[in-house]
């Protein structure tokens, strides 16, 4: 959640010129997330490769979201898995759908 909030604050500072504390704009993960969002907005063809990377890390995301172990010292080694086969077409349709007004 912290990464998502800092990503939105970074977007406010970059796109609208809002003055945000420097400490809230210097972490790597929010900066990478913001660059990914800009790239996907400018180049919609990048949605599918980014979706593939997300699908490969889906199990780790779900585990961290439900375990409550968010401290970096408590991280466990990552496990790779893919979602069920009926989920993949849904994700692909969502990634390639035309989104009017999405920034």
C-alpha positions in Angstrom: 0.0 0.0 0.0 2.9 2.4 0.8 4.3 1.9 -2.7 0.9 2.7 -4.3 0.4 5.9 -2.3 4.0 7.0 -3.1 3.4 6.2 -6.7 0.4 8.5 -6.8 2.2 11.2 -5.0 5.0 10.9 -7.5 2.5 11.2 -10.4 1.0 14.4 -8.7 4.5 15.9 -8.6 5.5 15.0 -12.1 2.3 15.6 -14.0 0.6 18.5 -12.1 3.6 20.1 -10.4 2.3 19.6 -6.9 5.0 20.2 -4.3 5.6 16.8 -2.5 8.3 16.2 0.1 11.5 14.8 -1.5 11.5 11.9 1.0 8.2 10.8 -0.5 9.6 10.8 -4.1 13.0 9.1 -3.8 12.2 5.4 -3.2 13.0 3.1 -6.1 9.8 0.9 -6.3 7.3 3.9 -6.6 9.6 5.5 -9.3 9.7 2.3 -11.3 5.9 1.9 -11.0 5.3 5.4 -12.2 7.7 4.9 -15.1 5.8 1.7 -16.0 2.5 3.5 -15.9 3.8 6.3 -18.2 5.2 3.8 -20.6 2.0 1.8 -20.8 0.0 5.0 -21.3 2.3 6.2 -24.1 2.9 2.8 -25.7 -0.1 0.5 -25.2 1.7 -2.4 -26.9 3.8 -2.7 -23.7 0.8 -3.8 -21.7 1.2 -7.5 -22.8 4.9 -7.9 -21.9 4.2 -6.2 -18.5 1.2 -8.5 -18.0 3.4 -11.5 -18.6 5.9 -10.3 -15.9 3.0 -9.8 -13.5 1.5 -13.2 -14.1 4.8 -14.8 -13.3 5.0 -13.1 -10.0 1.3 -13.5 -9.1 1.8 -16.1 -6.4 4.3 -13.9 -4.5 2.0 -11.0 -4.7 -0.9 -12.9 -3.3 1.2 -14.5 -0.5 2.5 -11.1 0.6 -0.9 -9.5 0.4 -2.4 -12.1 2.7 0.5 -12.9 5.1 1.0 -9.5 6.6 4.8 -10.0 6.4 5.8 -6.8 4.7 9.1 -6.1 6.5 12.0 -6.7 4.3 13.8 -8.8 6.9 10.9 -11.3 6.9 10.9 -11.9 3.2 10.8 -15.5 2.1 12.3 -16.8 -1.1 10.1 -16.3 -4.1 8.1 -19.0 -5.8 7.0 -18.9 -9.4 3.6 -20.0 -10.6 1.0 -19.1 -13.1 -2.8 -18.6 -12.6 -5.4 -21.1 -13.8 -5.8 -21.4 -17.5 -9.2 -19.8 -17.6 -7.8 -16.7 -15.9 -5.2 -16.1 -18.6 -7.6 -15.1 -21.4 -9.4 -12.7 -19.0 -6.1 -11.0 -18.1 -5.1 -10.8 -21.7 -8.4 -9.2 -22.7 -8.1 -6.7 -19.9 -4.6 -5.8 -20.9 -5.4 -5.2 -24.5 -8.7 -3.5 -24.0 -9.0 0.1 -25.3 -9.3 2.4 -22.3 -10.7 5.8 -23.1 -9.4 8.5 -20.8 -7.1 6.2 -18.8 -3.9 8.1 -17.7 
